[in-house]
Amino acid sequence: MANSAQSKKRARQAEVHRRRNASQRSAMRTAIKKTVAAIQGGDQQVASAAFASAVPIIDRAVTHGLIHKNKASRHKSRLNAAVKALSA
């Protein structure tokens, strides 16, 4: 357990950050899962709408340091390719 005032404050801050990160990470994963579900549903309009709503959430995760920019790019690229494959 934290003893000094500084370490107590850092522990409080770490808990706030942990909760915020968990919430944002969960929102990102949910958006990706909704997009994947829409793709598996086979409706191109719904899938493209889900993808369009997922992209800013993924980008926000990068801005806040939750995931690496390459991982975000990989997710967006794969989802976009799957959405485009529905129209073909």
CNS distance restraints for C-alpha pairs under 8 A (distance, minus, plus):
assign (resid   2 and name CA) (resid   7 and name CA) 5.32 0.50 0.50
assign (resid   2 and name CA) (resid   8 and name CA) 5.16 0.50 0.50
assign (resid   2 and name CA) (resid  11 and name CA) 7.25 0.50 0.50
assign (resid   3 and name CA) (resid   7 and name CA) 6.47 0.50 0.50
assign (resid   3 and name CA) (resid   8 and name CA) 6.59 0.50 0.50
assign (resid   4 and name CA) (resid   8 and name CA) 6.21 0.50 0.50
assign (resid   5 and name CA) (resid   9 and name CA) 6.20 0.50 0.50
assign (resid   6 and name CA) (resid  10 and name CA) 6.22 0.50 0.50
assign (resid   7 and name CA) (resid  11 and name CA) 6.09 0.50 0.50
assign (resid   8 and name CA) (resid  12 and name CA) 6.34 0.50 0.50
assign (resid   9 and name CA) (resid  13 and name CA) 6.18 0.50 0.50
assign (resid  10 and name CA) (resid  14 and name CA) 5.95 0.50 0.50
assign (resid  11 and name CA) (resid  15 and name CA) 6.28 0.50 0.50
assign (resid  12 and name CA) (resid  16 and name CA) 6.43 0.50 0.50
assign (resid  13 and name CA) (resid  17 and name CA) 6.14 0.50 0.50
assign (resid  14 and name CA) (resid  18 and name CA) 5.94 0.50 0.50
assign (resid  15 and name CA) (resid  19 and name CA) 6.23 0.50 0.50
assign (resid  16 and name CA) (resid  20 and name CA) 6.24 0.50 0.50
assign (resid  17 and name CA) (resid  21 and name CA) 5.96 0.50 0.50
assign (resid  18 and name CA) (resid  22 and name CA) 6.06 0.50 0.50
assign (resid  19 and name CA) (resid  23 and name CA) 6.19 0.50 0.50
assign (resid  20 and name CA) (resid  24 and name CA) 6.26 0.50 0.50
assign (resid  21 and name CA) (resid  25 and name CA) 5.93 0.50 0.50
assign (resid  21 and name CA) (resid  66 and name CA) 6.88 0.50 0.50
assign (resid  22 and name CA) (resid  26 and name CA) 6.00 0.50 0.50
assign (resid  23 and name CA) (resid  27 and name CA) 6.22 0.50 0.50
assign (resid  24 and name CA) (resid  28 and name CA) 6.20 0.50 0.50
assign (resid  24 and name CA) (resid  61 and name CA) 6.91 0.50 0.50
assign (resid  25 and name CA) (resid  29 and name CA) 6.24 0.50 0.50
assign (resid  25 and name CA) (resid  61 and name CA) 7.09 0.50 0.50
assign (resid  25 and name CA) (resid  66 and name CA) 6.98 0.50 0.50
assign (resid  26 and name CA) (resid  30 and name CA) 6.07 0.50 0.50
assign (resid  27 and name CA) (resid  31 and name CA) 6.17 0.50 0.50
assign (resid  27 and name CA) (resid  57 and name CA) 7.51 0.50 0.50
assign (resid  28 and name CA) (resid  32 and name CA) 6.31 0.50 0.50
assign (resid  28 and name CA) (resid  54 and name CA) 7.31 0.50 0.50
assign (resid  28 and name CA) (resid  57 and name CA) 5.78 0.50 0.50
assign (resid  28 and name CA) (resid  58 and name CA) 5.86 0.50 0.50
assign (resid  28 and name CA) (resid  61 and name CA) 7.21 0.50 0.50
assign (resid  29 and name CA) (resid  33 and name CA) 6.13 0.50 0.50
assign (resid  30 and name CA) (resid  34 and name CA) 6.09 0.50 0.50
assign (resid  31 and name CA) (resid  35 and name CA) 6.27 0.50 0.50
assign (resid  31 and name CA) (resid  50 and name CA) 7.48 0.50 0.50
assign (resid  31 and name CA) (resid  53 and name CA) 7.48 0.50 0.50
assign (resid  31 and name CA) (resid  54 and name CA) 5.11 0.50 0.50
assign (resid  31 and name CA) (resid  57 and name CA) 7.45 0.50 0.50
assign (resid  32 and name CA) (resid  36 and name CA) 6.21 0.50 0.50
assign (resid  32 and name CA) (resid  51 and name CA) 7.87 0.50 0.50
assign (resid  32 and name CA) (resid  54 and name CA) 6.30 0.50 0.50
assign (resid  33 and name CA) (resid  37 and name CA) 6.04 0.50 0.50
assign (resid  34 and name CA) (resid  38 and name CA) 6.13 0.50 0.50
assign (resid  34 and name CA) (resid  50 and name CA) 6.63 0.50 0.50
assign (resid  35 and name CA) (resid  39 and name CA) 6.18 0.50 0.50
assign (resid  35 and name CA) (resid  47 and name CA) 5.91 0.50 0.50
assign (resid  35 and name CA) (resid  50 and name CA) 5.00 0.50 0.50
assign (resid  35 and name CA) (resid  51 and name CA) 5.57 0.50 0.50
assign (resid  35 and name CA) (resid  54 and name CA) 7.28 0.50 0.50
assign (resid  35 and name CA) (resid  79 and name CA) 7.48 0.50 0.50
assign (resid  36 and name CA) (resid  40 and name CA) 6.18 0.50 0.50
assign (resid  36 and name CA) (resid  47 and name CA) 7.83 0.50 0.50
assign (resid  36 and name CA) (resid  79 and name CA) 7.41 0.50 0.50
assign (resid  37 and name CA) (resid  41 and name CA) 6.09 0.50 0.50
assign (resid  38 and name CA) (resid  42 and name CA) 6.66 0.50 0.50
assign (resid  38 and name CA) (resid  43 and name CA) 6.71 0.50 0.50
assign (resid  38 and name CA) (resid  46 and name CA) 6.12 0.50 0.50
assign (resid  38 and name CA) (resid  47 and name CA) 4.70 0.50 0.50
assign (resid  38 and name CA) (resid  50 and name CA) 7.07 0.50 0.50
assign (resid  39 and name CA) (resid  43 and name CA) 6.77 0.50 0.50
assign (resid  39 and name CA) (resid  44 and name CA) 7.17 0.50 0.50
assign (resid  39 and name CA) (resid  47 and name CA) 5.24 0.50 0.50
assign (resid  39 and name CA) (resid  82 and name CA) 6.92 0.50 0.50
assign (resid  39 and name CA) (resid  83 and name CA) 6.27 0.50 0.50
assign (resid  39 and name CA) (resid  86 and name CA) 7.46 0.50 0.50
assign (resid  42 and name CA) (resid  47 and name CA) 7.74 0.50 0.50
assign (resid  42 and name CA) (resid  86 and name CA) 6.64 0.50 0.50
assign (resid  43 and name CA) (resid  47 and name CA) 6.14 0.50 0.50
assign (resid  43 and name CA) (resid  86 and name CA) 7.52 0.50 0.50
assign (resid  44 and name CA) (resid  48 and name CA) 6.02 0.50 0.50
assign (resid  44 and name CA) (resid  83 and name CA) 6.56 0.50 0.50
assign (resid  44 and name CA) (resid  86 and name CA) 5.74 0.50 0.50
assign (resid  44 and name CA) (resid  87 and name CA) 6.28 0.50 0.50
assign (resid  45 and name CA) (resid  49 and name CA) 6.24 0.50 0.50
assign (resid  46 and name CA) (resid  50 and name CA) 6.13 0.50 0.50
assign (resid  47 and name CA) (resid  51 and name CA) 6.06 0.50 0.50
assign (resid  47 and name CA) (resid  83 and name CA) 6.15 0.50 0.50
assign (resid  48 and name CA) (resid  52 and name CA) 6.04 0.50 0.50
assign (resid  48 and name CA) (resid  83 and name CA) 6.18 0.50 0.50
assign (resid  49 and name CA) (resid  53 and name CA) 6.33 0.50 0.50
assign (resid  50 and name CA) (resid  54 and name CA) 6.15 0.50 0.50
assign (resid  51 and name CA) (resid  55 and name CA) 6.24 0.50 0.50
assign (resid  51 and name CA) (resid  79 and name CA) 7.07 0.50 0.50
assign (resid  51 and name CA) (resid  80 and name CA) 7.18 0.50 0.50
assign (resid  51 and name CA) (resid  83 and name CA) 7.81 0.50 0.50
assign (resid  52 and name CA) (resid  56 and name CA) 7.64 0.50 0.50
assign (resid  53 and name CA) (resid  57 and name CA) 7.19 0.50 0.50
assign (resid  54 and name CA) (resid  58 and name CA) 6.22 0.50 0.50
assign (resid  55 and name CA) (resid  59 and name CA) 6.16 0.50 0.50
assign (resid  55 and name CA) (resid  76 and name CA) 6.72 0.50 0.50
assign (resid  56 and name CA) (resid  60 and name CA) 5.98 0.50 0.50
assign (resid  57 and name CA) (resid  61 and name CA) 6.37 0.50 0.50
assign (resid  58 and name CA) (resid  62 and name CA) 6.68 0.50 0.50
assign (resid  58 and name CA) (resid  72 and name CA) 6.10 0.50 0.50
assign (resid  58 and name CA) (resid  76 and name CA) 7.96 0.50 0.50
assign (resid  59 and name CA) (resid  63 and name CA) 6.39 0.50 0.50
assign (resid  59 and name CA) (resid  72 and name CA) 6.85 0.50 0.50
assign (resid  60 and name CA) (resid  64 and name CA) 6.18 0.50 0.50
assign (resid  61 and name CA) (resid  65 and name CA) 6.21 0.50 0.50
assign (resid  61 and name CA) (resid  66 and name CA) 5.14 0.50 0.50
assign (resid  61 and name CA) (resid  67 and name CA) 6.06 0.50 0.50
assign (resid  62 and name CA) (resid  66 and name CA) 5.82 0.50 0.50
assign (resid  62 and name CA) (resid  67 and name CA) 5.25 0.50 0.50
assign (resid  62 and name CA) (resid  68 and name CA) 5.97 0.50 0.50
assign (resid  62 and name CA) (resid  69 and name CA) 5.68 0.50 0.50
assign (resid  62 and name CA) (resid  72 and name CA) 6.96 0.50 0.50
assign (resid  67 and name CA) (resid  71 and name CA) 6.59 0.50 0.50
assign (resid  67 and name CA) (resid  72 and name CA) 6.93 0.50 0.50
assign (resid  68 and name CA) (resid  72 and name CA) 6.50 0.50 0.50
assign (resid  69 and name CA) (resid  73 and name CA) 6.12 0.50 0.50
assign (resid  70 and name CA) (resid  74 and name CA) 6.07 0.50 0.50
assign (resid  71 and name CA) (resid  75 and name CA) 6.24 0.50 0.50
assign (resid  72 and name CA) (resid  76 and name CA) 6.17 0.50 0.50
assign (resid  73 and name CA) (resid  77 and name CA) 5.97 0.50 0.50
assign (resid  74 and name CA) (resid  78 and name CA) 6.15 0.50 0.50
assign (resid  75 and name CA) (resid  79 and name CA) 6.11 0.50 0.50
assign (resid  76 and name CA) (resid  80 and name CA) 5.92 0.50 0.50
assign (resid  77 and name CA) (resid  81 and name CA) 6.09 0.50 0.50
assign (resid  78 and name CA) (resid  82 and name CA) 6.24 0.50 0.50
assign (resid  79 and name CA) (resid  83 and name CA) 6.21 0.50 0.50
assign (resid  80 and name CA) (resid  84 and name CA) 6.11 0.50 0.50
assign (resid  81 and name CA) (resid  85 and name CA) 6.08 0.50 0.50
assign (resid  82 and name CA) (resid  86 and name CA) 6.64 0.50 0.50
assign (resid  83 and name CA) (resid  87 and name CA) 7.33 0.50 0.50
assign (resid  84 and name CA) (resid  88 and name CA) 6.92 0.50 0.50
